[in-house]
Amino acid sequence: MYERRNWSLLLPLKVYSPTLLRSINSLYLTYIMFTLTEGTIWDISLRHILNMQAHIYLARKKSCF
């Protein structure tokens, strides 16, 4: 039951923006790698990058309509 609920949360992301999801996955992998070496600096920079990507995606979506 828990897996099904988890999947329903991920489904809209996969439908709307597969490229955004792919880039988040790659960023998450780099985040894991850098967390093993340096902690807080990379955490802040990753949050900033994800924030910027979300803004870019929303701007593109608005310009389409």
PDB file of N, CA, C and O in Angstrom, chain B, residues numbered from 101:
ATOM      1  N   MET B 101       0.830  -1.199   0.000  1.00  0.00           N
ATOM      2  CA  MET B 101       0.000   0.000   0.000  1.00  0.00           C
ATOM      3  C   MET B 101       0.868   1.253   0.000  1.00  0.00           C
ATOM      4  O   MET B 101       0.561   2.234  -0.677  1.00  0.00           O
ATOM      5  N   TYR B 102       1.953   1.210   0.765  1.00  0.00           N
ATOM      6  CA  TYR B 102       2.845   2.367   0.830  1.00  0.00           C
ATOM      7  C   TYR B 102       3.490   2.642  -0.523  1.00  0.00           C
ATOM      8  O   TYR B 102       3.633   3.798  -0.923  1.00  0.00           O
ATOM      9  N   GLU B 103       3.882   1.579  -1.230  1.00  0.00           N
ATOM     10  CA  GLU B 103       4.520   1.748  -2.541  1.00  0.00           C
ATOM     11  C   GLU B 103       3.567   2.388  -3.540  1.00  0.00           C
ATOM     12  O   GLU B 103       3.976   3.218  -4.351  1.00  0.00           O
ATOM     13  N   ARG B 104       2.308   2.004  -3.481  1.00  0.00           N
ATOM     14  CA  ARG B 104       1.328   2.545  -4.417  1.00  0.00           C
ATOM     15  C   ARG B 104       1.144   4.046  -4.180  1.00  0.00           C
ATOM     16  O   ARG B 104       1.052   4.822  -5.132  1.00  0.00           O
ATOM     17  N   ARG B 105       1.091   4.451  -2.911  1.00  0.00           N
ATOM     18  CA  ARG B 105       0.937   5.864  -2.585  1.00  0.00           C
ATOM     19  C   ARG B 105       2.165   6.657  -3.058  1.00  0.00           C
ATOM     20  O   ARG B 105       2.043   7.762  -3.588  1.00  0.00           O
ATOM     21  N   ASN B 106       3.324   6.077  -2.858  1.00  0.00           N
ATOM     22  CA  ASN B 106       4.566   6.703  -3.294  1.00  0.00           C
ATOM     23  C   ASN B 106       4.582   6.886  -4.804  1.00  0.00           C
ATOM     24  O   ASN B 106       5.016   7.926  -5.300  1.00  0.00           O
ATOM     25  N   TRP B 107       4.115   5.888  -5.532  1.00  0.00           N
ATOM     26  CA  TRP B 107       4.100   5.944  -6.992  1.00  0.00           C
ATOM     27  C   TRP B 107       3.152   7.030  -7.478  1.00  0.00           C
ATOM     28  O   TRP B 107       3.451   7.723  -8.450  1.00  0.00           O
ATOM     29  N   SER B 108       2.003   7.186  -6.807  1.00  0.00           N
ATOM     30  CA  SER B 108       1.031   8.198  -7.230  1.00  0.00           C
ATOM     31  C   SER B 108       1.597   9.606  -7.040  1.00  0.00           C
ATOM     32  O   SER B 108       1.217  10.529  -7.759  1.00  0.00           O
ATOM     33  N   LEU B 109       2.494   9.770  -6.083  1.00  0.00           N
ATOM     34  CA  LEU B 109       3.138  11.076  -5.900  1.00  0.00           C
ATOM     35  C   LEU B 109       4.142  11.345  -7.012  1.00  0.00           C
ATOM     36  O   LEU B 109       4.300  12.487  -7.444  1.00  0.00           O
ATOM     37  N   LEU B 110       4.817  10.303  -7.474  1.00  0.00           N
ATOM     38  CA  LEU B 110       5.832  10.472  -8.509  1.00  0.00           C
ATOM     39  C   LEU B 110       5.242  10.545  -9.911  1.00  0.00           C
ATOM     40  O   LEU B 110       5.881  11.063 -10.827  1.00  0.00           O
ATOM     41  N   LEU B 111       4.034  10.033 -10.082  1.00  0.00           N
ATOM     42  CA  LEU B 111       3.438   9.946 -11.415  1.00  0.00           C
ATOM     43  C   LEU B 111       3.287  11.295 -12.115  1.00  0.00           C
ATOM     44  O   LEU B 111       3.659  11.392 -13.285  1.00  0.00           O
ATOM     45  N   PRO B 112       2.760  12.351 -11.465  1.00  0.00           N
ATOM     46  CA  PRO B 112       2.640  13.634 -12.169  1.00  0.00           C
ATOM     47  C   PRO B 112       3.975  14.170 -12.659  1.00  0.00           C
ATOM     48  O   PRO B 112       4.048  14.757 -13.738  1.00  0.00           O
ATOM     49  N   LEU B 113       5.030  13.976 -11.880  1.00  0.00           N
ATOM     50  CA  LEU B 113       6.356  14.430 -12.313  1.00  0.00           C
ATOM     51  C   LEU B 113       6.774  13.724 -13.589  1.00  0.00           C
ATOM     52  O   LEU B 113       7.310  14.351 -14.503  1.00  0.00           O
ATOM     53  N   LYS B 114       6.532  12.432 -13.658  1.00  0.00           N
ATOM     54  CA  LYS B 114       6.945  11.671 -14.834  1.00  0.00           C
ATOM     55  C   LYS B 114       6.114  12.050 -16.052  1.00  0.00           C
ATOM     56  O   LYS B 114       6.614  12.042 -17.177  1.00  0.00           O
ATOM     57  N   VAL B 115       4.851  12.379 -15.830  1.00  0.00           N
ATOM     58  CA  VAL B 115       3.989  12.739 -16.951  1.00  0.00           C
ATOM     59  C   VAL B 115       4.347  14.123 -17.476  1.00  0.00           C
ATOM     60  O   VAL B 115       4.477  14.318 -18.685  1.00  0.00           O
ATOM     61  N   TYR B 116       4.505  15.079 -16.570  1.00  0.00           N
ATOM     62  CA  TYR B 116       4.671  16.466 -16.997  1.00  0.00           C
ATOM     63  C   TYR B 116       6.074  16.773 -17.494  1.00  0.00           C
ATOM     64  O   TYR B 116       6.235  17.437 -18.519  1.00  0.00           O
ATOM     65  N   SER B 117       7.085  16.301 -16.785  1.00  0.00           N
ATOM     66  CA  SER B 117       8.437  16.739 -17.131  1.00  0.00           C
ATOM     67  C   SER B 117       9.464  15.630 -16.954  1.00  0.00           C
ATOM     68  O   SER B 117      10.138  15.573 -15.926  1.00  0.00           O
ATOM     69  N   PRO B 118       9.593  14.746 -17.943  1.00  0.00           N
ATOM     70  CA  PRO B 118      10.612  13.693 -17.839  1.00  0.00           C
ATOM     71  C   PRO B 118      12.032  14.248 -17.860  1.00  0.00           C
ATOM     72  O   PRO B 118      12.924  13.692 -17.218  1.00  0.00           O
ATOM     73  N   THR B 119      12.251  15.350 -18.601  1.00  0.00           N
ATOM     74  CA  THR B 119      13.602  15.917 -18.658  1.00  0.00           C
ATOM     75  C   THR B 119      13.978  16.534 -17.320  1.00  0.00           C
ATOM     76  O   THR B 119      15.117  16.404 -16.872  1.00  0.00           O
ATOM     77  N   LEU B 120      13.027  17.205 -16.680  1.00  0.00           N
ATOM     78  CA  LEU B 120      13.290  17.790 -15.365  1.00  0.00           C
ATOM     79  C   LEU B 120      13.592  16.695 -14.355  1.00  0.00           C
ATOM     80  O   LEU B 120      14.496  16.823 -13.530  1.00  0.00           O
ATOM     81  N   LEU B 121      12.819  15.614 -14.432  1.00  0.00           N
ATOM     82  CA  LEU B 121      13.029  14.500 -13.514  1.00  0.00           C
ATOM     83  C   LEU B 121      14.399  13.865 -13.732  1.00  0.00           C
ATOM     84  O   LEU B 121      15.078  13.492 -12.775  1.00  0.00           O
ATOM     85  N   ARG B 122      14.800  13.746 -14.997  1.00  0.00           N
ATOM     86  CA  ARG B 122      16.107  13.172 -15.317  1.00  0.00           C
ATOM     87  C   ARG B 122      17.224  14.051 -14.761  1.00  0.00           C
ATOM     88  O   ARG B 122      18.189  13.545 -14.187  1.00  0.00           O
ATOM     89  N   SER B 123      17.095  15.363 -14.931  1.00  0.00           N
ATOM     90  CA  SER B 123      18.141  16.264 -14.446  1.00  0.00           C
ATOM     91  C   SER B 123      18.196  16.257 -12.926  1.00  0.00           C
ATOM     92  O   SER B 123      19.274  16.355 -12.338  1.00  0.00           O
ATOM     93  N   ILE B 124      17.025  16.141 -12.285  1.00  0.00           N
ATOM     94  CA  ILE B 124      17.019  16.058 -10.821  1.00  0.00           C
ATOM     95  C   ILE B 124      17.706  14.779 -10.367  1.00  0.00           C
ATOM     96  O   ILE B 124      18.448  14.788  -9.385  1.00  0.00           O
ATOM     97  N   ASN B 125      17.464  13.678 -11.074  1.00  0.00           N
ATOM     98  CA  ASN B 125      18.110  12.412 -10.726  1.00  0.00           C
ATOM     99  C   ASN B 125      19.625  12.515 -10.842  1.00  0.00           C
ATOM    100  O   ASN B 125      20.348  12.038  -9.967  1.00  0.00           O
ATOM    101  N   SER B 126      20.112  13.137 -11.923  1.00  0.00           N
ATOM    102  CA  SER B 126      21.560  13.264 -12.098  1.00  0.00           C
ATOM    103  C   SER B 126      22.147  14.197 -11.044  1.00  0.00           C
ATOM    104  O   SER B 126      23.239  13.953 -10.530  1.00  0.00           O
ATOM    105  N   LEU B 127      21.416  15.272 -10.721  1.00  0.00           N
ATOM    106  CA  LEU B 127      21.885  16.179  -9.677  1.00  0.00           C
ATOM    107  C   LEU B 127      21.912  15.475  -8.325  1.00  0.00           C
ATOM    108  O   LEU B 127      22.810  15.713  -7.516  1.00  0.00           O
ATOM    109  N   TYR B 128      20.937  14.616  -8.079  1.00  0.00           N
ATOM    110  CA  TYR B 128      20.886  13.894  -6.819  1.00  0.00           C
ATOM    111  C   TYR B 128      22.068  12.945  -6.678  1.00  0.00           C
ATOM    112  O   TYR B 128      22.613  12.778  -5.587  1.00  0.00           O
ATOM    113  N   LEU B 129      22.462  12.322  -7.794  1.00  0.00           N
ATOM    114  CA  LEU B 129      23.629  11.440  -7.764  1.00  0.00           C
ATOM    115  C   LEU B 129      24.897  12.225  -7.445  1.00  0.00           C
ATOM    116  O   LEU B 129      25.718  11.785  -6.641  1.00  0.00           O
ATOM    117  N   THR B 130      25.056  13.395  -8.081  1.00  0.00           N
ATOM    118  CA  THR B 130      26.230  14.217  -7.773  1.00  0.00           C
ATOM    119  C   THR B 130      26.166  14.704  -6.337  1.00  0.00           C
ATOM    120  O   THR B 130      27.193  14.824  -5.669  1.00  0.00           O
ATOM    121  N   TYR B 131      24.956  14.985  -5.860  1.00  0.00           N
ATOM    122  CA  TYR B 131      24.781  15.418  -4.473  1.00  0.00           C
ATOM    123  C   TYR B 131      25.258  14.345  -3.502  1.00  0.00           C
ATOM    124  O   TYR B 131      25.933  14.646  -2.518  1.00  0.00           O
ATOM    125  N   ILE B 132      24.906  13.094  -3.783  1.00  0.00           N
ATOM    126  CA  ILE B 132      25.345  11.984  -2.926  1.00  0.00           C
ATOM    127  C   ILE B 132      26.869  11.877  -2.946  1.00  0.00           C
ATOM    128  O   ILE B 132      27.502  11.686  -1.907  1.00  0.00           O
ATOM    129  N   MET B 133      27.452  12.002  -4.147  1.00  0.00           N
ATOM    130  CA  MET B 133      28.906  11.900  -4.258  1.00  0.00           C
ATOM    131  C   MET B 133      29.602  13.001  -3.466  1.00  0.00           C
ATOM    132  O   MET B 133      30.573  12.749  -2.752  1.00  0.00           O
ATOM    133  N   PHE B 134      29.095  14.224  -3.601  1.00  0.00           N
ATOM    134  CA  PHE B 134      29.753  15.346  -2.933  1.00  0.00           C
ATOM    135  C   PHE B 134      29.486  15.356  -1.432  1.00  0.00           C
ATOM    136  O   PHE B 134      30.307  15.850  -0.660  1.00  0.00           O
ATOM    137  N   THR B 135      28.353  14.818  -1.016  1.00  0.00           N
ATOM    138  CA  THR B 135      28.050  14.766   0.414  1.00  0.00           C
ATOM    139  C   THR B 135      29.051  13.878   1.140  1.00  0.00           C
ATOM    140  O   THR B 135      29.367  14.106   2.308  1.00  0.00           O
ATOM    141  N   LEU B 136      29.549  12.857   0.433  1.00  0.00           N
ATOM    142  CA  LEU B 136      30.542  11.984   1.049  1.00  0.00           C
ATOM    143  C   LEU B 136      31.838  12.743   1.315  1.00  0.00           C
ATOM    144  O   LEU B 136      32.566  12.419   2.253  1.00  0.00           O
ATOM    145  N   THR B 137      32.132  13.757   0.490  1.00  0.00           N
ATOM    146  CA  THR B 137      33.372  14.507   0.673  1.00  0.00           C
ATOM    147  C   THR B 137      33.158  15.782   1.483  1.00  0.00           C
ATOM    148  O   THR B 137      33.809  15.988   2.508  1.00  0.00           O
ATOM    149  N   GLU B 138      32.240  16.642   1.021  1.00  0.00           N
ATOM    150  CA  GLU B 138      31.988  17.911   1.703  1.00  0.00           C
ATOM    151  C   GLU B 138      30.501  18.017   2.005  1.00  0.00           C
ATOM    152  O   GLU B 138      29.671  17.672   1.163  1.00  0.00           O
ATOM    153  N   GLY B 139      30.156  18.491   3.196  1.00  0.00           N
ATOM    154  CA  GLY B 139      28.753  18.477   3.588  1.00  0.00           C
ATOM    155  C   GLY B 139      27.905  19.655   3.157  1.00  0.00           C
ATOM    156  O   GLY B 139      27.205  19.595   2.146  1.00  0.00           O
ATOM    157  N   THR B 140      27.974  20.736   3.937  1.00  0.00           N
ATOM    158  CA  THR B 140      26.933  21.764   3.857  1.00  0.00           C
ATOM    159  C   THR B 140      27.042  22.645   2.621  1.00  0.00           C
ATOM    160  O   THR B 140      26.021  23.100   2.106  1.00  0.00           O
ATOM    161  N   ILE B 141      28.258  22.899   2.131  1.00  0.00           N
ATOM    162  CA  ILE B 141      28.439  23.797   0.983  1.00  0.00           C
ATOM    163  C   ILE B 141      27.704  23.247  -0.229  1.00  0.00           C
ATOM    164  O   ILE B 141      26.995  23.978  -0.919  1.00  0.00           O
ATOM    165  N   TRP B 142      27.878  21.946  -0.486  1.00  0.00           N
ATOM    166  CA  TRP B 142      27.251  21.329  -1.652  1.00  0.00           C
ATOM    167  C   TRP B 142      25.747  21.236  -1.484  1.00  0.00           C
ATOM    168  O   TRP B 142      25.005  21.311  -2.464  1.00  0.00           O
ATOM    169  N   ASP B 143      25.291  21.071  -0.249  1.00  0.00           N
ATOM    170  CA  ASP B 143      23.854  21.010   0.025  1.00  0.00           C
ATOM    171  C   ASP B 143      23.189  22.318  -0.384  1.00  0.00           C
ATOM    172  O   ASP B 143      22.141  22.317  -1.031  1.00  0.00           O
ATOM    173  N   ILE B 144      23.809  23.439  -0.002  1.00  0.00           N
ATOM    174  CA  ILE B 144      23.263  24.755  -0.339  1.00  0.00           C
ATOM    175  C   ILE B 144      23.279  24.968  -1.847  1.00  0.00           C
ATOM    176  O   ILE B 144      22.297  25.449  -2.413  1.00  0.00           O
ATOM    177  N   SER B 145      24.383  24.614  -2.503  1.00  0.00           N
ATOM    178  CA  SER B 145      24.486  24.835  -3.946  1.00  0.00           C
ATOM    179  C   SER B 145      23.494  23.958  -4.703  1.00  0.00           C
ATOM    180  O   SER B 145      22.937  24.394  -5.711  1.00  0.00           O
ATOM    181  N   LEU B 146      23.262  22.729  -4.237  1.00  0.00           N
ATOM    182  CA  LEU B 146      22.305  21.852  -4.914  1.00  0.00           C
ATOM    183  C   LEU B 146      20.894  22.403  -4.795  1.00  0.00           C
ATOM    184  O   LEU B 146      20.130  22.374  -5.760  1.00  0.00           O
ATOM    185  N   ARG B 147      20.542  22.907  -3.607  1.00  0.00           N
ATOM    186  CA  ARG B 147      19.217  23.502  -3.439  1.00  0.00           C
ATOM    187  C   ARG B 147      19.046  24.683  -4.372  1.00  0.00           C
ATOM    188  O   ARG B 147      17.973  24.880  -4.942  1.00  0.00           O
ATOM    189  N   HIS B 148      20.091  25.465  -4.528  1.00  0.00           N
ATOM    190  CA  HIS B 148      20.037  26.624  -5.419  1.00  0.00           C
ATOM    191  C   HIS B 148      19.821  26.185  -6.866  1.00  0.00           C
ATOM    192  O   HIS B 148      19.006  26.769  -7.579  1.00  0.00           O
ATOM    193  N   ILE B 149      20.551  25.158  -7.296  1.00  0.00           N
ATOM    194  CA  ILE B 149      20.424  24.664  -8.678  1.00  0.00           C
ATOM    195  C   ILE B 149      19.019  24.124  -8.922  1.00  0.00           C
ATOM    196  O   ILE B 149      18.420  24.417  -9.957  1.00  0.00           O
ATOM    197  N   LEU B 150      18.487  23.345  -7.991  1.00  0.00           N
ATOM    198  CA  LEU B 150      17.142  22.790  -8.156  1.00  0.00           C
ATOM    199  C   LEU B 150      16.107  23.901  -8.202  1.00  0.00           C
ATOM    200  O   LEU B 150      15.146  23.826  -8.969  1.00  0.00           O
ATOM    201  N   ASN B 151      16.298  24.928  -7.388  1.00  0.00           N
ATOM    202  CA  ASN B 151      15.394  26.067  -7.376  1.00  0.00           C
ATOM    203  C   ASN B 151      15.405  26.764  -8.729  1.00  0.00           C
ATOM    204  O   ASN B 151      14.352  27.094  -9.274  1.00  0.00           O
ATOM    205  N   MET B 152      16.610  26.989  -9.274  1.00  0.00           N
ATOM    206  CA  MET B 152      16.732  27.646 -10.572  1.00  0.00           C
ATOM    207  C   MET B 152      16.080  26.805 -11.664  1.00  0.00           C
ATOM    208  O   MET B 152      15.398  27.349 -12.533  1.00  0.00           O
ATOM    209  N   GLN B 153      16.276  25.490 -11.633  1.00  0.00           N
ATOM    210  CA  GLN B 153      15.685  24.617 -12.651  1.00  0.00           C
ATOM    211  C   GLN B 153      14.168  24.647 -12.589  1.00  0.00           C
ATOM    212  O   GLN B 153      13.498  24.617 -13.621  1.00  0.00           O
ATOM    213  N   ALA B 154      13.628  24.704 -11.378  1.00  0.00           N
ATOM    214  CA  ALA B 154      12.173  24.786 -11.234  1.00  0.00           C
ATOM    215  C   ALA B 154      11.653  26.089 -11.829  1.00  0.00           C
ATOM    216  O   ALA B 154      10.615  26.098 -12.491  1.00  0.00           O
ATOM    217  N   HIS B 155      12.371  27.195 -11.597  1.00  0.00           N
ATOM    218  CA  HIS B 155      11.962  28.484 -12.158  1.00  0.00           C
ATOM    219  C   HIS B 155      12.021  28.468 -13.677  1.00  0.00           C
ATOM    220  O   HIS B 155      11.120  28.980 -14.341  1.00  0.00           O
ATOM    221  N   ILE B 156      13.075  27.884 -14.228  1.00  0.00           N
ATOM    222  CA  ILE B 156      13.220  27.816 -15.689  1.00  0.00           C
ATOM    223  C   ILE B 156      12.088  26.991 -16.284  1.00  0.00           C
ATOM    224  O   ILE B 156      11.507  27.363 -17.304  1.00  0.00           O
ATOM    225  N   TYR B 157      11.776  25.863 -15.639  1.00  0.00           N
ATOM    226  CA  TYR B 157      10.704  24.997 -16.141  1.00  0.00           C
ATOM    227  C   TYR B 157       9.358  25.721 -16.127  1.00  0.00           C
ATOM    228  O   TYR B 157       8.584  25.624 -17.079  1.00  0.00           O
ATOM    229  N   LEU B 158       9.085  26.450 -15.036  1.00  0.00           N
ATOM    230  CA  LEU B 158       7.819  27.175 -14.944  1.00  0.00           C
ATOM    231  C   LEU B 158       7.748  28.288 -15.977  1.00  0.00           C
ATOM    232  O   LEU B 158       6.687  28.540 -16.548  1.00  0.00           O
ATOM    233  N   ALA B 159       8.872  28.956 -16.219  1.00  0.00           N
ATOM    234  CA  ALA B 159       8.891  30.024 -17.219  1.00  0.00           C
ATOM    235  C   ALA B 159       8.630  29.462 -18.618  1.00  0.00           C
ATOM    236  O   ALA B 159       7.904  30.069 -19.406  1.00  0.00           O
ATOM    237  N   ARG B 160       9.213  28.321 -18.923  1.00  0.00           N
ATOM    238  CA  ARG B 160       8.981  27.686 -20.226  1.00  0.00           C
ATOM    239  C   ARG B 160       7.527  27.262 -20.375  1.00  0.00           C
ATOM    240  O   ARG B 160       6.931  27.406 -21.442  1.00  0.00           O
ATOM    241  N   LYS B 161       6.965  26.739 -19.291  1.00  0.00           N
ATOM    242  CA  LYS B 161       5.580  26.275 -19.331  1.00  0.00           C
ATOM    243  C   LYS B 161       4.635  27.454 -19.576  1.00  0.00           C
ATOM    244  O   LYS B 161       3.660  27.325 -20.316  1.00  0.00           O
ATOM    245  N   LYS B 162       4.922  28.602 -18.953  1.00  0.00           N
ATOM    246  CA  LYS B 162       4.082  29.786 -19.143  1.00  0.00           C
ATOM    247  C   LYS B 162       4.194  30.315 -20.566  1.00  0.00           C
ATOM    248  O   LYS B 162       3.201  30.753 -21.147  1.00  0.00           O
ATOM    249  N   SER B 163       5.387  30.277 -21.126  1.00  0.00           N
ATOM    250  CA  SER B 163       5.576  30.817 -22.477  1.00  0.00           C
ATOM    251  C   SER B 163       4.926  29.932 -23.536  1.00  0.00           C
ATOM    252  O   SER B 163       4.622  30.402 -24.633  1.00  0.00           O
ATOM    253  N   CYS B 164       4.709  28.645 -23.215  1.00  0.00           N
ATOM    254  CA  CYS B 164       4.077  27.743 -24.181  1.00  0.00           C
ATOM    255  C   CYS B 164       2.606  28.090 -24.383  1.00  0.00           C
ATOM    256  O   CYS B 164       2.081  27.969 -25.489  1.00  0.00           O
ATOM    257  N   PHE B 165       1.939  28.526 -23.304  1.00  0.00           N
ATOM    258  CA  PHE B 165       0.496  28.775 -23.406  1.00  0.00           C
ATOM    259  C   PHE B 165       0.186  30.181 -23.864  1.00  0.00           C
ATOM    260  O   PHE B 165      -0.983  30.543 -23.998  1.00  0.00           O
TER     261      PHE B 165
END
